Amino acid sequence: MTADRRESDRATIKRRMMDLVDELYPLPRSITGEGVRKTLRVLQRFIPLEVHEVATGTQVLDWTVPREWTIRDAYIKDATGHRIVDFNSSNLHVVGYSVPVHATMSLAELRPHLHSLPDRPSWIPYRTSYYHETWGFCLSHDQLLALDEGPFEVRIDSDLRDGHLTYGELVLPGETRDEILVSTHICHPSLANDNLSGIAVATFLAAELQHAPRRHTVRFLFAPGTIGSLTWLSLHEHDLRVRHGLVLAGVGDGGNLTYKRSRRGDADVDRAVQIALRDSGVAHTVQDFSPWGYDERQFNSPGFNLSVGSLMRTVHGTYPEYHTSADDLGFVRPDRLQESLETCRAVVGILEADRRYLNLSPKGEPALGRRGLYSPIGGSEAPVDRLAMLWVLNLSDGSHSLIDVAERSGLAFPAISDAARSLEKAGLLEARPG
């Protein structure tokens, strides 16, 4: 493929990812409800997602699937009947999971139910109350300061009824049942980076991988945060085959890539991500695991202890736009989405190519020249491909993986895996099982 063609393809994918973010942005998502279903139906145009529904009241580990929340409309009207806060202009205006209310009240009565950001007076905060029945509105602080003493007509046209929790799943079978899990949360409403960026990158990664040969089975999980991953773990706890996992969240902002290691800290996925980031040359940060963040904390809980890390950009809660209306379509950058996708692609490629080999000619260096693996002209410094072969041969004692070789040599992983393939084809290496 020519450089021009590659760049054209990259531009097309960037545009399509941003188009997907734009289409999903207005949908009123929550941990349950029609907004999640509509989101998954959009994704089904790109990948063959299977949609699962789990009934209200189902016990999932130490939790219970909650009632389903439906919201149709919400507003605060002034004495003239003008909507001064309107759910139709921003679905962040309503505290998520608000119970229904329709009343006339003064500002003093209404004030305890209003949420704003005094330090960011033009932004609307994002607030939820999933497991405590209450109601509320979010508005800019400028709007709050402009309110008179009332009276106000206050209405939230919603209901909480027995229904279902909904999540999407795509399983791409491989040569083995050992799985690479890619998980992303789908419960946030109009927040572009958190987490439409993760949804877009996971969707386009899945679209690519479904047409590629696979050694591992690759599972994509699109689920509401916390309760969604807990539900999935509860349903699969007796047949978990996750060998490597990655949670994607906030991968579209302008910050550098950040990787949070799994609880184990030195799992193959941790090492694969660090090699991919090293090889890419992009600025990045690697953090140790902490039980705070997204669904990696459920997968890494001690009863499961799955090797699941988290890929993000600016860490959640450390940028002012986080969980506010400023996390809008302009906050997500197409080039950052593309870079995140390419990193995920590299990580999967490393995990797929990683093997342990046995050197079949271990006593001294084998004669690579007569096998067509060495340049006939010697005397110069060893090129990368020759050096990669020597490293692979030296460490292929059946106990070292290609990840080990890439780490120890400092050479790019593609050079190491290409060398291993060439040596195996020449009859000098034998892949070990496992």
N, C-alpha and C positions, 0 to 999 in steps of 0.2 A: 504494500500500500504506500503511495507517495505521501510526502509530507503535507502537500496541499489537501489531499483527500482526508488524511487524519485530522487536519485542522478543521476541515468542513464538517466532518462527523462530530467533532467535539462541539462545534458551534451549534449544530442541530440538537445534540443532547442537552446542552445548556439551555437552549430556548425551550425545549419540550419539558424539562424539569421545572422551569419557571412558569410555564403555562399551567402545569399541574398544580403548583403552589397557588397560583392565581385562581384557578377554578375551585380549589378546596377552601380557600380563605373565608368566604362568607358563611360556610355551613356551621350551624350551632351545635358543635360537638360537646359531649360530656362523657361520663363514664358509662352511660347507657343511653339508649334512645335512637330516634330516627336520624339524627345528625351523624352518628357513627355508621349506621346502615348506608346512608347516602354516600358517605366517604368511601366505604368499601365497594359500593357499586361503581363508583368512578374508577377505583383502582382495578376493578375486574375488566375494564377496557384495555388495560395494559398487560395484566398478568392473570392467569387462571386461579384466582384466590378461591378457596373454599371458606364459606362463612359458617360460623358455629354460633349457636345460641344456647345459653345456660340459664335456666329458670331462676327467677327470684326465690330466695329462701334456700338455695342449694348451699350446703356447707362446703367451703373450700379452705382446707387447712383450719386455721384459727378464725377465719372470717366467714361471712355469709353474703351471698350475692344480694345486693340491695334491690329495692323497688326501682322500677324504670321511671325515669323522669322525662316528661313531655312538656315543652313550653311552646305556646302559640303566639303570645304577645305580652308586652309589658310596657308600662309608661308611668310617668308622673306628669299630671296636667296641672297648670296653674288655674287661677280663678276664671280666666277667660276661655278655658278649654284648650289652650295651646300645650302641646307635648314638649315639655322642657327637658325631659329625659325619655328617650325612645329606643326600645329594644331593636326596632327595625333599622335604626341608623348604626348601631353597633351591638353585636350580641355579647360584648363584654359588660354592657350596662347592667346586667342582672347577675347577682350572685348565683353561681351554679348550684343547682338543686334547690332553689328557692321554692318554698311551699306557696300555694295560691293565696292571694290577698286581694281584696277590693274594698277600699275604705276611703273616707275623707278625713284628713287629719291636718293638724297644724305642723309647722316646721319643728317645733319642740318635740312633737310626737314622732315625727318622721326621722329626725336627726340621728337617733341611734342605729338606724338601718341604712345609713349612707356612708359610703367609703370613697375616699379621695386620697390624692398624693400632694400634700402641701408643698413639698420640695420640687415637684414636677407639675405645676399647676394646670398645664394644658393636656396632660395625659390621663387616660382612664385606667385604673388598676384592674387586674384580673383577680377575682376572689371566688372561692367555692365553699360549700358547706355540705359535703356529701353525706356525712353520717350523724349530723345533728340538725333536726328540723327547725329551720328558721327562714327568714327571707331578707332580701336586701338589694340595694342598687349601688352600682359603681358609677361615678361621674368624675369629670375633671374638677379640680379644686376651684377653678375659675367659675364653673357652673354652680358649685356649692355656695361660693361667696355671693353669687348673684341672686340667690333665693330670698324671697321676702318671707313674711311670717305665715303666709298661707291664707286660706286653706288650700290643700292640694288633693286632687283625686289621685289615688294610688292604686294601681292594678298590676298584678302579676297573674296572667292567665296560664296556669300550669297545673300539672297534677303528678302525683306519685302513686303508681299502681303496680300491682304484680305484673311482671313482664319478663324481660330477659336481659342478660349481659351479652353483648355481641362482640366477637373478634374474628379476624381473618387470618388464614393460614395457607401457606403454599409449601408443599413438600416436593423437592426435586430429588428423586431417587438416584443414588450413586452405585458404584460397584460394591460398597460396603454399607452397612447400616449405621456406622459411626457418623455423627452429625456435626455439621457446622450450623449453629443457630445465629440468625440475624433478627434482632427484635427492635421494635420501635413503638412508641406510644402514640395513640390516635385520639386521645380524649380532650385535647385542648381546642377551644374555639378559635377565634380569629387572632392567632399568634403564629406568625409566619416562620420564625426561626424555631420556636418551641411549640409544635414540633413538625410543622409541615415540611421543613427541610429534611428531617429524618425520614419522613414518609416518602418524599420524592426520591432520595438517594436509595433507600431500600427497594423501592419499586423498580427503579431503573437498573439496579444491580440484579434483581431477580429476573427482569426481562432479558438481560444479557446471559445469565447463567443457565436459563432454561434451555438454551440452544447449544450449550457447550458440553463436552464429555466431562463426567464427574467421577472422581474416586470416592469422595465423601457424599453422603446424602446431605443436601442443604435445605434447611427449614427456615422459612420467613414467617415471623409472627408480628401481626399488626393488632395490638390489643390496648385497651384502656390502661392507664398507668396504675400500678400497684395491684388493684383488684383483678385486672386482666391477667397479669403474669402469675398471680397467686392462683387464679382459677385454672390457668393452663398447667401449672405445676401440679395442682391437686389432681387434675384429670390424667396426668401422665407420670405420676411419681413412681409407679411400679414398672415403667418401661422407658426410662430416660436413657437416651443414647447420645446426649450432647457431649462431644469431646472438646469442641472449641465454640466460643460464643462471643458475640459482639452486640452491644446495645448502641443504637444510633440516636443521638439527641442533640439538637442545636448545632447542626453542621453547616449552616449557611451564612453565618454572620462574618464580619470582616476580620475577626481575630485569627490567630494562628491555631493550628490543630492541637488538640489536647487529648492525650490518651490516659485513661485511668485503668491501672492494672486490675486483674482479678484478685480475689482474696488470697489465692495461692502466691501470686506475685511473680512467679517464674514459670507459669504455664506456657505451653507452646504458643497459644494465641497472644500472650503478652510479648513473647520474643518475636513472633511474626510481625506484629504491628510495629514494634520498635525497629526491626530491620527494614520494613516497608518505608517507614518515615525517614530513617537514615538514608536509604537508597534514593529517595525522592529528592533529597536536598532541601525540602521546604522547612521553614522554621516551625518548631513544634515544642511541646512540653509533655513530659511523662510524669504522672502522679502515681503514688501508691494508693491502694484500695482504701476506701472509707465507706462505712455503712450509711452514707447519705448521698442522695442523688436520684437516679432513675431506677429502672427495674433491675439493673445489675445487682442491687442489694438483695433482691428476692432470690435471684439465681445463685448468688454467693452466700446465702444464709447457711449456717453450719449443717443443717439437716440435708442440704443438697450439695453445697460446696462445688458447684459447677465452675468450670474454667471460662468465665464470661467477663470480658472487659467492657469498657465504654469509650466510644469515640465521640468527641464533641469539638467545638472550637472554644470560644470564651466560656469559662465555667459558669454553669447556671448560678444565678443569684449574685454574680459579681459584675454584671453590666447593667446600667440603669434601665435599659429598655425591657429587661426581663419581667415577664408577667405584667406587661402594660400594653396599652394601645400603640405605643411606639415600636413594638415588635410587629411592624407592618410589612407590606410587600416591598417597600423601599429599603428595609433593613437587611433583607436577604440578597446576597450577591451571587449572580449566576456562576462567576468564575470560582467562587468558594464551594458552591455545590459540586461543580465539576471536579475540583481538587479532592473533595471528600469522597466522591464516587471513585476516582482513580485510586485513592488510598485503599478503599474497601476492596476494589478489584485486585490490587497488589497483595493484600493480606490473604484473600481467598486463594490467590495463585500460589503463594508461599505454602500455605497449609495443604493445598492439593499436591504440590510437587515434593513436599518434604518426605524423605525416605531415609532408611538406614541401609547402607550397602556393605558388602564384604568384598574387599580387594582380593581378587583371585590370583594375583601375582605379587604377593606382599614382600618378597625378599629382594630389597632394593627396588629401584625404579624400573618398571617395565620399559621395553624399547618402544617408545611411542612413535618414533620416526618411521619405522617400517610398517606401522599400522596407519600411516597417513595422518597422525595426530600432532606431528611436530613439523615446523618449517625446516626444510633441508639446509637453510642457511643459519648458522649459529653465531655466537659471539656477542650479540646485543642483549640488552636487558630483556627478561622474560615478559612477553605481552600478557595481558590480563587472562586471556583464554588458556594459555599454557600454565600460568601460575594457578589458575582455578583448578586445572586438572591435577596438578601436583598436590594441592591442598586436599582435594577429594580423595585421591589415592592414599595420601598419608593418614587421613582420619577415618577411612572406610575399614574399620575393624569390626563392624557389626554392632557396635555400641553407640557410635556417633551418628547423629542425623545431619541432613544438609543444613538445617538451621544452626546446628553446632558449628559446622564448617564456615557458614557465612559470618557468624558472630566472631569466631576466632581469627579468621583470615582478614576480616574487614572488607572483603570483596562483595560486590552487589550480588544479591541472591540469584537473579537471572543468569549471571555468569557461572555460578556454582551449579545450578540445576542443568544448564546447557552442557557443562563439562561432564556431569554425571551421566547424562543421556548418551553423550559421545563415547564415554568409556564403557558404558554398559553395552552399547551397540558393537564395540570392538572386542567384546568378550572379556574385559578386564574387571568388570564389576558384576555383582549379583545382588539384586534387591533382597533384603531380609523381610520376612513377614511381619505384619503389625504396623 
